[in-house]
């Protein structure tokens, strides 16, 4: 099941959010970035109030570390788990955090190549059919750049591998909801992993990009 909505998530989410739901999102960072249809320069108190209203109970949010801390203080609640996503860029910020609130990820559900395949014990596991080590909490994944094959017209596109990892380690049986759908990376990951998805995007141009992609 996939449902996509074009409009303000603060209004839409009240009517369509299912009970058995995990919000997974990479929201606007409130750093003054230029988007087509919405301001990325809210007063800080209004910004965190908006996030708290939209995110709800169980959610996964991708943000800069200091913003994760501020959100946790605003909610008076620490995340269950935090993953660091690191990348090489020409900016001062070289990583973001992925925080899991009220939901415990299972890192054994996603496998990654062994770092030392020539080790005798690892080689024996591989011969026995092992598909790799469980996912770590440190992900080195390149950002989507203009030359990336998966690049769309959206200015701040999330890498598919990041979202595949996130969705892959979440428990089954939940609908994934992204209130800031953007280019639709969360929805594409859900489609590939056969997970139910609800996406909301305010900007009409970005919504069309996500709809065509998903």
Buried (B, 14 or more C-beta within 10 A) or exposed (E): EBBBBBEBBEEBBEEEBEEEBBBBBBBBBBEEEEBEEEEBEBEEEEBBEBBEEBBBEBBBBBBBBEBBBBBBEBBEEEBBBBBBBEBEEEEEEEBBBBBBBBBEBEBEBBBBEBEEEEEEEBBEBBEEEEEBBEBEEEBEBEBBEEEEEBEBEBEBBBBBBBBBBBBBBBEEEBBBBBBBBBBBBBBBBBBEBEBBBBBBBBBEEBBBBBBEBB
